[in-house]
Amino acid sequence: MTDLHTHTNPEPLSDDLLEVDEASVLNQPHYSEELWFEVQPEQAGRRLDAFLAGCLIDHSRSRIQQWIVAGQVSLLDHAVTKGSQAVATGQSYRVRIPRPQAVEAGQPEAMNLAIVFEDDELIVVNKPANLVVHPAAGHWSGTLLNGLLHQWPELQQLPRAGIVHRLDRDTSGLMVVAKTLTSQTSLVRQLQNKSVFRHYLTVCWHRQAAGTGGHIGLMKGKVEAPMGRHPSDRQRMAIVNGERGKPATTHYQVLASGLLAAQPVRLLACQLETGRTHQIRVHLQSIGYPIVGDPVYHLGAPRQAKPPIGRQALHAQSLGLIKPATGKPLQFEQAPPADFLALLNAAGLPVK
């Protein structure tokens, strides 16, 4: 059992994968194809990057902007490096599409992955706790990416092996992985447009504010607080203001109340609008609901508490998205694992 206030073997921090994937630099010396696009009268005056995004619907605008900066778009055999310039009727632009960027870190490793769904576009994985998603300092092997590459070698040719979002190492639950560049681009756009919904279950300590007279707090609410790296501890995230903070929004609802070691706890459902690193953990701590078992963000948790779970009690229970090829909505549900269910029982919280 892990002491709530002991932090060992810290998980790697990375920027939000959505942003990293969309801003991947793809200026490679070899190209998969070369295409030409002529500006029609009704397209005149548009920004170059917007014009090309309308022509190359299988690629994101951010990726096209990277190609422009890398000199892969030409007009009259001269590279154009400003996506903001306006296009004119009759101009013909050449676009050299680079080969998909292969995964730079990570070797295939045999791994028993729990696959919830698979087709020719998508893989939905039930990630267990204690599994890092992507290789990083201190975790160069044994990650979900390594397991994906073993089972689907073709993912080697996709940025981050098709991964478009992440779960913390000790958060369990549902993740979606793309199998093609087209589906990866679609999923990234869905995340940007907030058309992907991600619902989480969590058990939190309830830090009762002074003078509340036993009131259990808001039954539902929303935390809107910008996030970034902690100003003095690079291994942590924090609510930060100014240019260092990225917008972050978490919706939550209190589902039930219980007791754990004679201390009040709450079962919460959370829904993400954004996907910042450690977002739910930081946001809930900020409103007096530190997650049970969290070894990092535990301000307000009982100091001597030793909960019957060796990780933060956070589970990605529901995942909804649009199937790229058909536009059909897909929804997946995954019950919490055994350690989470044992915690619910210990606290007298409903299992269903």
N, C-alpha and C positions, 0 to 999 in steps of 0.2 A: 504494500500500500504506500502511495506516495504522499509525503508531507506536503500539505497545501502550499507552503511557503518555500519549498525547495525547488530551485529551477536548475535542472541539469540537462545536458545534451540538447541545447536549444535548437528549435527547428529553424531552417533557413528562412530568411526574409527575402522576398523578391517583389519587384513592382507588380502592379496589377497585370495579370497575364493578358487581359483584353487589350490593354494599351501597348504592351510589348509586342504582341503578335501583329497588331495593326501597323506598328512603326518599324517592323523588321527591315533592315537594310538588305536589299536584294541585288546589289550591284556586282553581279558575278560576271566573269569574262565569257561565259557560254550562254547561249540563248536557246530556248525551246522552240520559238517561232518568231517571225517578223511579220507585222501586220501594217497595213496602210489604211488611213481613214481620212476622207475628204469632207470638209465642212460644207454643209448645205445651208441655203439662205436662212432657213428658220433657226439655225444653230449659231449664226453670226452674233458676235458680242459676248458669248459665254466665256467663262474662264476656261483655260485649257484643261485643267484637271477635271472640271465638271463635264466638259465635252467628252473627254476620253472615258470618264466613268460611265457615261451614257452609252458609249460604244462597247465597252468591255464589262458587261454586266456580271461576269463571273469573278471579277476582281474588285476589291474595295477601293474607295477613293484614296484612303490613306496609303495603300500599297502603290497605287498609281502615282501619288505625289512623291513617293520614294524613288520610283523609277525615273521621274522627271529630274529630280535633284541629282541622281546618279548619271545623268546624261544619256538615258536610254530612249528618249523621245527626240525626234529630229524633224526639222522643217527645212527643205531645200538642202539636205545633207549637212545642216548645221544643228548641233545639239541645242535644245531648248531646256533651260534649267529653272524657269519660273512658271509654276503652275497657275499663277494669278493673271498671267497675260491673256488678253482677249483674242479669240480666234476670229478669222474673217472668211467670208464666203470664197470657196474655191481653194483654200489652203489644204494641202495634203500632208498629214503628219505620219511619220513612220514610228512605230513602237516596237522595240525589241523586248520581248517578254523573256525574262531570265528563267533558267531552270529552277524548279522549286528548291528552296533552301533546305538542305539536309540537316538533320539533327547533329549538332556539333558535339554535344556531351551525352554520354550514355551508350552502353553496350547492351545488346539483348540478354535478358536473364530469364530463365524459366521461373514462372510465378503462378500460383493458383489464384487467378482473378475471378471474382464473382460477377459474371456478366448477366445483367438484367435484360438487355435488349441488344440485338445486332441486326443490321441489314447492310446494303451496299453503300450506305452513306454515313451511318452513325454507329457508335458503340456507347451503351450506357452501362457504367460500372458501379457496383456497390463497393465503395472504398472502405476498407476496415480502418480502425484507429491504428496508430503507430506505423503508418505508411506515408512517407514523403511523396509528393506528387512529381516533382521535377528535380533533377540533380542540381546541387548547389554546394557551396563550401561545407565540408564536413559530411556530406551525403551524396557522394558521387556514384553510388551504386545502391541496389536494393530499392529503387524508387518505382512508382507506378509507371513512369516512362520506360524504364528498363523492361518491365513486364509486358507492356504494350508492344515494344519492338520485337520481343521474342514471339509473341502470338500473331502479330501482324507486321511482318518485315517491311511491307510496302509503306508503313507510316514513317520510315526513315526519310522519305522524300518530302515530308510535310514539316512546316515550322512547328517546333515543339511536339513533334509526333502527333499532331492533330489536337493537342490539348488547347482548350480555349478558356478555361477557368480553372480555379484550383480550390481545394479544401486544405485547411491546416493539417499538419501531420496527425494530430490526435483528434481530429473531427472525422466522424464516420458518415457514410451516406452516399448519395447519388451524385455522379459526375457524368457529363457527356463528352465524348471524344469524336472528332470528325475523322472520316476515312478518306476524304478527297479534299482537294484545295477548294473546290466549289462549295462543298458543304461547310468547310471551315470558315470561309468568307461569310456565308449566310449566317452561321451561328454567331460569329463576332458581331455582325450587324444587328442581329436580334438582341444580343446583350447590350449593345449601344442604345438600341431603340427601346429597351426595357420590355420587350415582348417575351422574354424568357422569364418564367417565374420560378423562384427557389424558396421553398418553405423549410424552416428548421424547427426542431424541438430542442429545448434546453431546460435544464433545472438550475435555478439561481438562488443564491442566498438573498434574503430581503433585508437590506440595510434601512431600517426604519428611521426616518428623519425625526429630529427632536421636535416635540410639540404636535405630532400627528395623532396622538391619542389612540394608537392601535389601528388606525386606518391602513389598509393594505396597499394603498397607492392606486395609481391609474389601472383600470382593467385593460385598457388598450391605449396606444399612443404611437408617436413617431419621433425618432431621433434624427435630426438633421444637423450634423456637425462635421466639418471638414477634417480630413485625416492626413497624416504624414508620418514620417519617422520621428521618433522621440528626439527632442533636441539634445539630450545628453546621453542617451543609450540607444545605439544603432541597432540593437537586437530587439527593440520594442517599437510599437506603433503608438500614436497618441492623437488626441484631438488638437489640431494646430490651426491657427488663423493665418491670414495673409497668403502670399504666393506659395508657401510650402504646403499648404493644405489643399487636398483634392476633395471635391464635393462627395458626400457620403450620406445615404439615407437608409434607415432601418425602421420597418414597421414591426410592432410587437403587440401581443395580446396575452394577458394573464389567463391561463386556462384553469388552474387549480392551485390550492394552497396545501402545504404539508409541514411536517417537522422532521428535521434530521439532527440527531444528537441534541434534541431539545431546542434547536434553533429553527426559526421560520424559513421555509423555502417556498419557491413558486415554480410551477411548470408554465413555461412560456412558449408560444408559437411566434416565430419571427419570419418576416419576408423581406428580402433584399431588393432594393432598387439599384444599388451599385454593388460592386464586388471588391472593395478595398481589402488589403491584407489585414486579417484579424478584426474585421469591421464589427461583427456582432459582439465579440468579446470586449472590445474597447467601448462601444456605444452603450452596452448594458451596464458595464461598470460605472459609466458616467452618470447614470440615473439611479444608482443604488441597487443594481441587480448583478453583482459579480457572479459569474458562472461557477457552479460547484465544481471543484477539482481543478480549476484553472491555476497553473503554477506561476503565471506571470501577471495577469490582470485580476488581482484579488483584493483590491482596496475595498474595505468594508466587510470582508468575509471574517467569520470567527477565527481568531488566530490559532487556536488549538484544535480546530476541527480536522478530523481525518475521515473524509467521506469514503464510502465503500465503492469508489471508482478511481482508477489510477490515471485519469486524464480529465480534460474539461468535458463536462456533460453537454455536448453539442452534437446534434445529428441532423444531416440533410435528408429530410424525410420525403419531400415531394419535389419533382422537377417537371416543368412544362415547357414545351418549345414547339416550333413550327417545323415540320419536315421539309427540308429545302426543296426537294424535287417536286413535291405535290402541293405544298401549302397546307397540308393536313395537320391539325393540332395533335400533338402527342403528349401524354401525361403518364408519369411513373410515380409509384409509391414504394417506399421501402421501410418496413418496421425497424425500430431501433434494435441494436444488438443486445446480447445477453447482459453485458455489464451495465448498460443504460437501464434495462428493464429491472435489474436487481436494485439499482438506485431508486427507481420509482417505487418499488415495493417497500424498500427500507423507509422511505419518506411518507408512505401512505398516500402516494399520488396515483391517479388512474393510469393503468397500463394502456388503455385504448382511448 
